[in-house]
Amino acid sequence: MFNRTRDAPMSTSCFDREDETFIVLINHEEQYSIWPHWKAVPEGWKAVEGVRGDKKTVVAYVDGAWTDMRPKSLRDWMAQQDAGAAAEGSTAAAA
């Protein structure tokens, strides 16, 4: 009798392989991803120059570089809100 778990060939994602070589990608929102070096870079992403290695190496780079998980557009919007509130506060204090 065929046992699906025991007899089926193992199918693993290239992202799960420890011997894979990865690069780091970044998009316009300054979000990061690791990517197999041999796969085409998806539209909207670009490779971070000089970052290539095993999974542990590229994940360590992403951990150090991507310190704020919020998309850039949200960070920019929040900064504008803070600047507007600060300007309103200084105008009210001067009056």
Gaussian input, Z-matrix of N, CA and C with variables (Angstrom, degrees):
# hf/3-21g

backbone

0 1
 N
 C     1     B1
 C     2     B2     1     A1
 N     3     B3     2     A2     1     D1
 C     4     B4     3     A3     2     D2
 C     5     B5     4     A4     3     D3
 N     6     B6     5     A5     4     D4
 C     7     B7     6     A6     5     D5
 C     8     B8     7     A7     6     D6
 N     9     B9     8     A8     7     D7
 C    10    B10     9     A9     8     D8
 C    11    B11    10    A10     9     D9
 N    12    B12    11    A11    10    D10
 C    13    B13    12    A12    11    D11
 C    14    B14    13    A13    12    D12
 N    15    B15    14    A14    13    D13
 C    16    B16    15    A15    14    D14
 C    17    B17    16    A16    15    D15
 N    18    B18    17    A17    16    D16
 C    19    B19    18    A18    17    D17
 C    20    B20    19    A19    18    D18
 N    21    B21    20    A20    19    D19
 C    22    B22    21    A21    20    D20
 C    23    B23    22    A22    21    D21
 N    24    B24    23    A23    22    D22
 C    25    B25    24    A24    23    D23
 C    26    B26    25    A25    24    D24
 N    27    B27    26    A26    25    D25
 C    28    B28    27    A27    26    D26
 C    29    B29    28    A28    27    D27
 N    30    B30    29    A29    28    D28
 C    31    B31    30    A30    29    D29
 C    32    B32    31    A31    30    D30
 N    33    B33    32    A32    31    D31
 C    34    B34    33    A33    32    D32
 C    35    B35    34    A34    33    D33
 N    36    B36    35    A35    34    D34
 C    37    B37    36    A36    35    D35
 C    38    B38    37    A37    36    D36
 N    39    B39    38    A38    37    D37
 C    40    B40    39    A39    38    D38
 C    41    B41    40    A40    39    D39
 N    42    B42    41    A41    40    D40
 C    43    B43    42    A42    41    D41
 C    44    B44    43    A43    42    D42
 N    45    B45    44    A44    43    D43
 C    46    B46    45    A45    44    D44
 C    47    B47    46    A46    45    D45
 N    48    B48    47    A47    46    D46
 C    49    B49    48    A48    47    D47
 C    50    B50    49    A49    48    D48
 N    51    B51    50    A50    49    D49
 C    52    B52    51    A51    50    D50
 C    53    B53    52    A52    51    D51
 N    54    B54    53    A53    52    D52
 C    55    B55    54    A54    53    D53
 C    56    B56    55    A55    54    D54
 N    57    B57    56    A56    55    D55
 C    58    B58    57    A57    56    D56
 C    59    B59    58    A58    57    D57
 N    60    B60    59    A59    58    D58
 C    61    B61    60    A60    59    D59
 C    62    B62    61    A61    60    D60
 N    63    B63    62    A62    61    D61
 C    64    B64    63    A63    62    D62
 C    65    B65    64    A64    63    D63
 N    66    B66    65    A65    64    D64
 C    67    B67    66    A66    65    D65
 C    68    B68    67    A67    66    D66
 N    69    B69    68    A68    67    D67
 C    70    B70    69    A69    68    D68
 C    71    B71    70    A70    69    D69
 N    72    B72    71    A71    70    D70
 C    73    B73    72    A72    71    D71
 C    74    B74    73    A73    72    D72
 N    75    B75    74    A74    73    D73
 C    76    B76    75    A75    74    D74
 C    77    B77    76    A76    75    D75
 N    78    B78    77    A77    76    D76
 C    79    B79    78    A78    77    D77
 C    80    B80    79    A79    78    D78
 N    81    B81    80    A80    79    D79
 C    82    B82    81    A81    80    D80
 C    83    B83    82    A82    81    D81
 N    84    B84    83    A83    82    D82
 C    85    B85    84    A84    83    D83
 C    86    B86    85    A85    84    D84
 N    87    B87    86    A86    85    D85
 C    88    B88    87    A87    86    D86
 C    89    B89    88    A88    87    D87
 N    90    B90    89    A89    88    D88
 C    91    B91    90    A90    89    D89
 C    92    B92    91    A91    90    D90
 N    93    B93    92    A92    91    D91
 C    94    B94    93    A93    92    D92
 C    95    B95    94    A94    93    D93
 N    96    B96    95    A95    94    D94
 C    97    B97    96    A96    95    D95
 C    98    B98    97    A97    96    D96
 N    99    B99    98    A98    97    D97
 C   100   B100    99    A99    98    D98
 C   101   B101   100   A100    99    D99
 N   102   B102   101   A101   100   D100
 C   103   B103   102   A102   101   D101
 C   104   B104   103   A103   102   D102
 N   105   B105   104   A104   103   D103
 C   106   B106   105   A105   104   D104
 C   107   B107   106   A106   105   D105
 N   108   B108   107   A107   106   D106
 C   109   B109   108   A108   107   D107
 C   110   B110   109   A109   108   D108
 N   111   B111   110   A110   109   D109
 C   112   B112   111   A111   110   D110
 C   113   B113   112   A112   111   D111
 N   114   B114   113   A113   112   D112
 C   115   B115   114   A114   113   D113
 C   116   B116   115   A115   114   D114
 N   117   B117   116   A116   115   D115
 C   118   B118   117   A117   116   D116
 C   119   B119   118   A118   117   D117
 N   120   B120   119   A119   118   D118
 C   121   B121   120   A120   119   D119
 C   122   B122   121   A121   120   D120
 N   123   B123   122   A122   121   D121
 C   124   B124   123   A123   122   D122
 C   125   B125   124   A124   123   D123
 N   126   B126   125   A125   124   D124
 C   127   B127   126   A126   125   D125
 C   128   B128   127   A127   126   D126
 N   129   B129   128   A128   127   D127
 C   130   B130   129   A129   128   D128
 C   131   B131   130   A130   129   D129
 N   132   B132   131   A131   130   D130
 C   133   B133   132   A132   131   D131
 C   134   B134   133   A133   132   D132
 N   135   B135   134   A134   133   D133
 C   136   B136   135   A135   134   D134
 C   137   B137   136   A136   135   D135
 N   138   B138   137   A137   136   D136
 C   139   B139   138   A138   137   D137
 C   140   B140   139   A139   138   D138
 N   141   B141   140   A140   139   D139
 C   142   B142   141   A141   140   D140
 C   143   B143   142   A142   141   D141
 N   144   B144   143   A143   142   D142
 C   145   B145   144   A144   143   D143
 C   146   B146   145   A145   144   D144
 N   147   B147   146   A146   145   D145
 C   148   B148   147   A147   146   D146
 C   149   B149   148   A148   147   D147
 N   150   B150   149   A149   148   D148
 C   151   B151   150   A150   149   D149
 C   152   B152   151   A151   150   D150
 N   153   B153   152   A152   151   D151
 C   154   B154   153   A153   152   D152
 C   155   B155   154   A154   153   D153
 N   156   B156   155   A155   154   D154
 C   157   B157   156   A156   155   D155
 C   158   B158   157   A157   156   D156
 N   159   B159   158   A158   157   D157
 C   160   B160   159   A159   158   D158
 C   161   B161   160   A160   159   D159
 N   162   B162   161   A161   160   D160
 C   163   B163   162   A162   161   D161
 C   164   B164   163   A163   162   D162
 N   165   B165   164   A164   163   D163
 C   166   B166   165   A165   164   D164
 C   167   B167   166   A166   165   D165
 N   168   B168   167   A167   166   D166
 C   169   B169   168   A168   167   D167
 C   170   B170   169   A169   168   D168
 N   171   B171   170   A170   169   D169
 C   172   B172   171   A171   170   D170
 C   173   B173   172   A172   171   D171
 N   174   B174   173   A173   172   D172
 C   175   B175   174   A174   173   D173
 C   176   B176   175   A175   174   D174
 N   177   B177   176   A176   175   D175
 C   178   B178   177   A177   176   D176
 C   179   B179   178   A178   177   D177
 N   180   B180   179   A179   178   D178
 C   181   B181   180   A180   179   D179
 C   182   B182   181   A181   180   D180
 N   183   B183   182   A182   181   D181
 C   184   B184   183   A183   182   D182
 C   185   B185   184   A184   183   D183
 N   186   B186   185   A185   184   D184
 C   187   B187   186   A186   185   D185
 C   188   B188   187   A187   186   D186
 N   189   B189   188   A188   187   D187
 C   190   B190   189   A189   188   D188
 C   191   B191   190   A190   189   D189
 N   192   B192   191   A191   190   D190
 C   193   B193   192   A192   191   D191
 C   194   B194   193   A193   192   D192
 N   195   B195   194   A194   193   D193
 C   196   B196   195   A195   194   D194
 C   197   B197   196   A196   195   D195
 N   198   B198   197   A197   196   D196
 C   199   B199   198   A198   197   D197
 C   200   B200   199   A199   198   D198
 N   201   B201   200   A200   199   D199
 C   202   B202   201   A201   200   D200
 C   203   B203   202   A202   201   D201
 N   204   B204   203   A203   202   D202
 C   205   B205   204   A204   203   D203
 C   206   B206   205   A205   204   D204
 N   207   B207   206   A206   205   D205
 C   208   B208   207   A207   206   D206
 C   209   B209   208   A208   207   D207
 N   210   B210   209   A209   208   D208
 C   211   B211   210   A210   209   D209
 C   212   B212   211   A211   210   D210
 N   213   B213   212   A212   211   D211
 C   214   B214   213   A213   212   D212
 C   215   B215   214   A214   213   D213
 N   216   B216   215   A215   214   D214
 C   217   B217   216   A216   215   D215
 C   218   B218   217   A217   216   D216
 N   219   B219   218   A218   217   D217
 C   220   B220   219   A219   218   D218
 C   221   B221   220   A220   219   D219
 N   222   B222   221   A221   220   D220
 C   223   B223   222   A222   221   D221
 C   224   B224   223   A223   222   D222
 N   225   B225   224   A224   223   D223
 C   226   B226   225   A225   224   D224
 C   227   B227   226   A226   225   D225
 N   228   B228   227   A227   226   D226
 C   229   B229   228   A228   227   D227
 C   230   B230   229   A229   228   D228
 N   231   B231   230   A230   229   D229
 C   232   B232   231   A231   230   D230
 C   233   B233   232   A232   231   D231
 N   234   B234   233   A233   232   D232
 C   235   B235   234   A234   233   D233
 C   236   B236   235   A235   234   D234
 N   237   B237   236   A236   235   D235
 C   238   B238   237   A237   236   D236
 C   239   B239   238   A238   237   D237
 N   240   B240   239   A239   238   D238
 C   241   B241   240   A240   239   D239
 C   242   B242   241   A241   240   D240
 N   243   B243   242   A242   241   D241
 C   244   B244   243   A243   242   D242
 C   245   B245   244   A244   243   D243
 N   246   B246   245   A245   244   D244
 C   247   B247   246   A246   245   D245
 C   248   B248   247   A247   246   D246
 N   249   B249   248   A248   247   D247
 C   250   B250   249   A249   248   D248
 C   251   B251   250   A250   249   D249
 N   252   B252   251   A251   250   D250
 C   253   B253   252   A252   251   D251
 C   254   B254   253   A253   252   D252
 N   255   B255   254   A254   253   D253
 C   256   B256   255   A255   254   D254
 C   257   B257   256   A256   255   D255
 N   258   B258   257   A257   256   D256
 C   259   B259   258   A258   257   D257
 C   260   B260   259   A259   258   D258
 N   261   B261   260   A260   259   D259
 C   262   B262   261   A261   260   D260
 C   263   B263   262   A262   261   D261
 N   264   B264   263   A263   262   D262
 C   265   B265   264   A264   263   D263
 C   266   B266   265   A265   264   D264
 N   267   B267   266   A266   265   D265
 C   268   B268   267   A267   266   D266
 C   269   B269   268   A268   267   D267
 N   270   B270   269   A269   268   D268
 C   271   B271   270   A270   269   D269
 C   272   B272   271   A271   270   D270
 N   273   B273   272   A272   271   D271
 C   274   B274   273   A273   272   D272
 C   275   B275   274   A274   273   D273
 N   276   B276   275   A275   274   D274
 C   277   B277   276   A276   275   D275
 C   278   B278   277   A277   276   D276
 N   279   B279   278   A278   277   D277
 C   280   B280   279   A279   278   D278
 C   281   B281   280   A280   279   D279
 N   282   B282   281   A281   280   D280
 C   283   B283   282   A282   281   D281
 C   284   B284   283   A283   282   D282

   B1=1.4462
   B2=1.5313
   B3=1.3099
   B4=1.4695
   B5=1.5245
   B6=1.2938
   B7=1.4636
   B8=1.5152
   B9=1.3168
   B10=1.4714
   B11=1.5311
   B12=1.2999
   B13=1.4608
   B14=1.5184
   B15=1.3163
   B16=1.4573
   B17=1.5218
   B18=1.3317
   B19=1.4566
   B20=1.5257
   B21=1.3115
   B22=1.4683
   B23=1.5255
   B24=1.3317
   B25=1.4689
   B26=1.5289
   B27=1.3073
   B28=1.4647
   B29=1.5191
   B30=1.2856
   B31=1.4589
   B32=1.5146
   B33=1.3170
   B34=1.4561
   B35=1.5145
   B36=1.2855
   B37=1.4588
   B38=1.5227
   B39=1.3098
   B40=1.4673
   B41=1.5319
   B42=1.3232
   B43=1.4634
   B44=1.5253
   B45=1.3231
   B46=1.4596
   B47=1.5227
   B48=1.3136
   B49=1.4616
   B50=1.5273
   B51=1.3072
   B52=1.4626
   B53=1.5247
   B54=1.3354
   B55=1.4656
   B56=1.5283
   B57=1.3138
   B58=1.4677
   B59=1.5319
   B60=1.3239
   B61=1.4665
   B62=1.5231
   B63=1.3300
   B64=1.4593
   B65=1.5218
   B66=1.3322
   B67=1.4588
   B68=1.5265
   B69=1.3157
   B70=1.4632
   B71=1.5204
   B72=1.3238
   B73=1.4588
   B74=1.5227
   B75=1.3319
   B76=1.4605
   B77=1.5259
   B78=1.3381
   B79=1.4638
   B80=1.5297
   B81=1.3262
   B82=1.4718
   B83=1.5277
   B84=1.3134
   B85=1.4665
   B86=1.5330
   B87=1.3367
   B88=1.4645
   B89=1.5291
   B90=1.3384
   B91=1.4506
   B92=1.5288
   B93=1.3150
   B94=1.4585
   B95=1.5235
   B96=1.3247
   B97=1.4558
   B98=1.5211
   B99=1.3252
   B100=1.4630
   B101=1.5214
   B102=1.3339
   B103=1.4603
   B104=1.5219
   B105=1.3317
   B106=1.4624
   B107=1.5303
   B108=1.3192
   B109=1.4680
   B110=1.5280
   B111=1.3098
   B112=1.4642
   B113=1.5230
   B114=1.3347
   B115=1.4698
   B116=1.5231
   B117=1.3261
   B118=1.4680
   B119=1.5293
   B120=1.3090
   B121=1.4658
   B122=1.5295
   B123=1.3329
   B124=1.4667
   B125=1.5255
   B126=1.3234
   B127=1.4622
   B128=1.5301
   B129=1.3166
   B130=1.4570
   B131=1.5182
   B132=1.2974
   B133=1.4627
   B134=1.5241
   B135=1.3310
   B136=1.4640
   B137=1.5214
   B138=1.3235
   B139=1.4609
   B140=1.5247
   B141=1.3221
   B142=1.4560
   B143=1.5259
   B144=1.3173
   B145=1.4634
   B146=1.5238
   B147=1.3214
   B148=1.4585
   B149=1.5141
   B150=1.3287
   B151=1.4654
   B152=1.5249
   B153=1.3195
   B154=1.4619
   B155=1.5169
   B156=1.3221
   B157=1.4554
   B158=1.5085
   B159=1.3185
   B160=1.4530
   B161=1.5315
   B162=1.3132
   B163=1.4678
   B164=1.5272
   B165=1.3097
   B166=1.4652
   B167=1.5334
   B168=1.3154
   B169=1.4654
   B170=1.5181
   B171=1.3389
   B172=1.4655
   B173=1.5255
   B174=1.3238
   B175=1.4696
   B176=1.5257
   B177=1.3183
   B178=1.4692
   B179=1.5246
   B180=1.3337
   B181=1.4676
   B182=1.5271
   B183=1.3313
   B184=1.4691
   B185=1.5263
   B186=1.3255
   B187=1.4659
   B188=1.5217
   B189=1.3273
   B190=1.4598
   B191=1.5159
   B192=1.3275
   B193=1.4678
   B194=1.5275
   B195=1.3129
   B196=1.4666
   B197=1.5221
   B198=1.3099
   B199=1.4637
   B200=1.5214
   B201=1.3252
   B202=1.4645
   B203=1.5245
   B204=1.3094
   B205=1.4610
   B206=1.5287
   B207=1.3116
   B208=1.4662
   B209=1.5269
   B210=1.3459
   B211=1.4661
   B212=1.5273
   B213=1.3259
   B214=1.4619
   B215=1.5241
   B216=1.3323
   B217=1.4690
   B218=1.5262
   B219=1.3134
   B220=1.4636
   B221=1.5237
   B222=1.3279
   B223=1.4711
   B224=1.5228
   B225=1.3444
   B226=1.4676
   B227=1.5219
   B228=1.3261
   B229=1.4599
   B230=1.5305
   B231=1.3260
   B232=1.4679
   B233=1.5246
   B234=1.3237
   B235=1.4695
   B236=1.5248
   B237=1.3286
   B238=1.4694
   B239=1.5222
   B240=1.3202
   B241=1.4643
   B242=1.5233
   B243=1.3233
   B244=1.4685
   B245=1.5209
   B246=1.3352
   B247=1.4690
   B248=1.5226
   B249=1.3256
   B250=1.4593
   B251=1.5128
   B252=1.3143
   B253=1.4624
   B254=1.5218
   B255=1.3257
   B256=1.4674
   B257=1.5232
   B258=1.3339
   B259=1.4661
   B260=1.5247
   B261=1.3218
   B262=1.4622
   B263=1.5207
   B264=1.3027
   B265=1.4654
   B266=1.5115
   B267=1.3320
   B268=1.4656
   B269=1.5202
   B270=1.3316
   B271=1.4665
   B272=1.5215
   B273=1.3206
   B274=1.4640
   B275=1.5209
   B276=1.3155
   B277=1.4635
   B278=1.5235
   B279=1.3273
   B280=1.4664
   B281=1.5257
   B282=1.3186
   B283=1.4674
   B284=1.4605
   A1=108.78
   A2=116.12
   A3=123.01
   A4=109.69
   A5=116.17
   A6=121.63
   A7=106.95
   A8=117.14
   A9=122.14
   A10=111.48
   A11=117.03
   A12=120.21
   A13=111.41
   A14=117.02
   A15=121.05
   A16=113.07
   A17=119.06
   A18=122.26
   A19=115.36
   A20=117.66
   A21=120.01
   A22=109.66
   A23=116.65
   A24=118.58
   A25=110.27
   A26=114.74
   A27=119.86
   A28=109.67
   A29=115.66
   A30=121.61
   A31=107.12
   A32=116.40
   A33=118.82
   A34=109.46
   A35=114.59
   A36=121.10
   A37=108.92
   A38=115.80
   A39=119.20
   A40=110.28
   A41=117.58
   A42=121.06
   A43=112.13
   A44=117.27
   A45=121.86
   A46=113.20
   A47=117.34
   A48=120.89
   A49=110.63
   A50=115.27
   A51=120.55
   A52=111.92
   A53=117.64
   A54=120.69
   A55=112.55
   A56=118.13
   A57=122.69
   A58=110.25
   A59=116.46
   A60=121.73
   A61=107.74
   A62=115.27
   A63=121.46
   A64=111.14
   A65=114.04
   A66=122.32
   A67=106.54
   A68=116.16
   A69=121.20
   A70=107.86
   A71=115.48
   A72=122.06
   A73=109.69
   A74=115.37
   A75=121.98
   A76=107.30
   A77=116.18
   A78=119.35
   A79=110.19
   A80=116.73
   A81=121.26
   A82=112.23
   A83=117.85
   A84=121.60
   A85=111.37
   A86=116.22
   A87=123.51
   A88=111.72
   A89=114.57
   A90=122.09
   A91=107.18
   A92=116.43
   A93=121.76
   A94=111.66
   A95=114.87
   A96=122.24
   A97=108.49
   A98=115.59
   A99=118.45
   A100=107.07
   A101=116.43
   A102=120.80
   A103=109.24
   A104=118.44
   A105=119.87
   A106=110.18
   A107=116.45
   A108=120.82
   A109=113.12
   A110=117.58
   A111=121.37
   A112=113.73
   A113=117.30
   A114=119.75
   A115=109.80
   A116=116.34
   A117=120.88
   A118=109.43
   A119=115.32
   A120=120.50
   A121=107.93
   A122=117.72
   A123=120.30
   A124=112.06
   A125=115.07
   A126=120.92
   A127=109.34
   A128=115.37
   A129=120.63
   A130=113.75
   A131=117.01
   A132=122.47
   A133=108.89
   A134=116.34
   A135=120.82
   A136=108.15
   A137=114.92
   A138=120.55
   A139=109.79
   A140=115.51
   A141=121.42
   A142=106.55
   A143=116.59
   A144=120.53
   A145=111.73
   A146=114.53
   A147=121.05
   A148=115.57
   A149=118.10
   A150=120.06
   A151=108.27
   A152=115.06
   A153=121.63
   A154=107.30
   A155=116.51
   A156=119.00
   A157=111.72
   A158=115.18
   A159=119.12
   A160=109.21
   A161=115.51
   A162=120.70
   A163=111.58
   A164=116.80
   A165=121.10
   A166=110.65
   A167=117.28
   A168=122.18
   A169=111.82
   A170=116.86
   A171=118.92
   A172=111.76
   A173=117.63
   A174=119.83
   A175=109.83
   A176=117.68
   A177=120.65
   A178=110.34
   A179=117.28
   A180=120.28
   A181=110.39
   A182=116.94
   A183=120.87
   A184=110.45
   A185=117.22
   A186=120.44
   A187=111.83
   A188=117.27
   A189=120.75
   A190=113.85
   A191=116.68
   A192=120.67
   A193=113.09
   A194=117.53
   A195=121.66
   A196=108.92
   A197=115.81
   A198=121.07
   A199=113.21
   A200=117.70
   A201=121.92
   A202=107.20
   A203=116.95
   A204=121.74
   A205=113.41
   A206=117.83
   A207=119.32
   A208=110.02
   A209=117.66
   A210=119.86
   A211=110.71
   A212=117.10
   A213=122.14
   A214=111.59
   A215=117.42
   A216=119.70
   A217=111.12
   A218=117.98
   A219=120.93
   A220=110.65
   A221=117.52
   A222=120.15
   A223=110.60
   A224=116.57
   A225=120.74
   A226=110.99
   A227=117.55
   A228=121.97
   A229=110.43
   A230=116.36
   A231=119.93
   A232=110.94
   A233=117.70
   A234=121.01
   A235=110.21
   A236=117.55
   A237=120.80
   A238=110.61
   A239=116.83
   A240=120.56
   A241=110.58
   A242=116.40
   A243=120.83
   A244=111.15
   A245=116.98
   A246=120.90
   A247=110.37
   A248=117.53
   A249=121.13
   A250=111.78
   A251=117.17
   A252=121.05
   A253=110.61
   A254=117.07
   A255=120.61
   A256=110.43
   A257=117.01
   A258=120.80
   A259=110.47
   A260=117.19
   A261=120.38
   A262=110.60
   A263=116.74
   A264=120.85
   A265=112.12
   A266=118.32
   A267=120.75
   A268=110.95
   A269=118.00
   A270=121.45
   A271=109.86
   A272=117.11
   A273=121.05
   A274=110.79
   A275=117.55
   A276=121.04
   A277=111.08
   A278=117.27
   A279=120.92
   A280=111.37
   A281=118.06
   A282=120.82
   A283=113.08
   D1=140.88
   D2=-179.51
   D3=-79.69
   D4=126.66
   D5=176.01
   D6=-107.24
   D7=110.29
   D8=-175.33
   D9=-55.89
   D10=-43.25
   D11=-177.63
   D12=-69.06
   D13=-43.91
   D14=-175.51
   D15=-81.64
   D16=-39.38
   D17=-170.26
   D18=-96.86
   D19=-16.34
   D20=-178.75
   D21=-75.18
   D22=142.19
   D23=177.40
   D24=-65.07
   D25=144.55
   D26=179.05
   D27=-71.33
   D28=131.05
   D29=175.98
   D30=-116.55
   D31=113.56
   D32=179.78
   D33=-119.27
   D34=146.77
   D35=176.84
   D36=-71.86
   D37=148.42
   D38=176.68
   D39=-62.25
   D40=-22.86
   D41=178.68
   D42=-73.03
   D43=-18.54
   D44=-179.70
   D45=-92.07
   D46=-8.28
   D47=-176.18
   D48=-82.53
   D49=128.29
   D50=-179.79
   D51=-74.83
   D52=-22.77
   D53=-177.79
   D54=-92.44
   D55=6.46
   D56=-179.68
   D57=-77.37
   D58=148.87
   D59=173.25
   D60=-101.41
   D61=129.46
   D62=-176.63
   D63=-117.49
   D64=159.82
   D65=168.32
   D66=-120.78
   D67=170.30
   D68=177.17
   D69=-110.32
   D70=135.18
   D71=177.27
   D72=-111.60
   D73=155.05
   D74=174.29
   D75=-138.39
   D76=145.74
   D77=178.23
   D78=-112.64
   D79=-177.70
   D80=-176.19
   D81=-66.45
   D82=-17.18
   D83=177.15
   D84=-91.76
   D85=7.66
   D86=-179.09
   D87=59.72
   D88=38.54
   D89=173.03
   D90=-100.19
   D91=144.63
   D92=-174.54
   D93=-109.49
   D94=156.89
   D95=174.60
   D96=-152.09
   D97=150.84
   D98=169.77
   D99=-94.67
   D100=152.32
   D101=-173.53
   D102=-150.27
   D103=137.34
   D104=176.31
   D105=-59.10
   D106=135.62
   D107=-173.86
   D108=-62.27
   D109=-25.27
   D110=-175.47
   D111=-88.69
   D112=-9.95
   D113=-179.86
   D114=-88.17
   D115=146.83
   D116=176.90
   D117=-62.76
   D118=139.92
   D119=178.45
   D120=-70.74
   D121=126.53
   D122=-178.23
   D123=-65.57
   D124=152.97
   D125=177.74
   D126=-58.63
   D127=138.52
   D128=-179.84
   D129=91.96
   D130=-4.60
   D131=179.42
   D132=-121.54
   D133=156.18
   D134=172.39
   D135=-139.32
   D136=151.70
   D137=179.97
   D138=-75.61
   D139=139.40
   D140=173.57
   D141=-79.09
   D142=121.59
   D143=-176.17
   D144=-64.10
   D145=138.49
   D146=173.67
   D147=80.31
   D148=3.88
   D149=-179.76
   D150=-113.44
   D151=112.67
   D152=-177.63
   D153=-160.12
   D154=138.07
   D155=177.93
   D156=167.48
   D157=-164.04
   D158=178.24
   D159=-72.40
   D160=172.81
   D161=-174.70
   D162=-58.38
   D163=-43.47
   D164=-178.70
   D165=-60.07
   D166=-41.64
   D167=-178.51
   D168=-65.39
   D169=-47.71
   D170=-176.48
   D171=-73.53
   D172=-33.90
   D173=176.11
   D174=-65.23
   D175=-38.32
   D176=176.88
   D177=-62.26
   D178=-40.13
   D179=177.02
   D180=-61.81
   D181=-48.11
   D182=-179.22
   D183=-61.25
   D184=-42.51
   D185=178.95
   D186=-58.74
   D187=-36.52
   D188=179.96
   D189=-80.30
   D190=-31.74
   D191=-175.00
   D192=-88.45
   D193=-34.23
   D194=-173.78
   D195=-100.28
   D196=78.83
   D197=-174.40
   D198=-91.45
   D199=-15.13
   D200=178.81
   D201=-125.91
   D202=110.07
   D203=-173.87
   D204=-73.10
   D205=-11.65
   D206=-179.44
   D207=-69.04
   D208=139.32
   D209=175.71
   D210=-59.79
   D211=151.58
   D212=-177.96
   D213=-56.54
   D214=-40.90
   D215=-179.08
   D216=-61.22
   D217=-37.10
   D218=177.64
   D219=-69.96
   D220=-43.15
   D221=178.19
   D222=-60.39
   D223=-43.07
   D224=179.07
   D225=-63.10
   D226=-44.26
   D227=179.95
   D228=-62.40
   D229=-43.93
   D230=179.79
   D231=-64.51
   D232=-37.77
   D233=177.79
   D234=-64.93
   D235=-39.04
   D236=177.26
   D237=-64.73
   D238=-40.42
   D239=178.45
   D240=-63.47
   D241=-42.85
   D242=178.48
   D243=-63.81
   D244=-42.04
   D245=179.90
   D246=-65.44
   D247=-40.56
   D248=178.39
   D249=-65.06
   D250=-41.08
   D251=178.73
   D252=-66.58
   D253=-38.71
   D254=178.78
   D255=-66.48
   D256=-40.14
   D257=179.23
   D258=-65.79
   D259=-40.89
   D260=177.82
   D261=-64.73
   D262=-38.89
   D263=179.22
   D264=-64.95
   D265=-40.26
   D266=-179.59
   D267=-73.32
   D268=-31.78
   D269=177.27
   D270=-68.75
   D271=-42.25
   D272=179.69
   D273=-66.73
   D274=-36.65
   D275=-179.89
   D276=-69.41
   D277=-32.30
   D278=-179.17
   D279=-76.24
   D280=-22.03
   D281=-176.84
   D282=-82.24

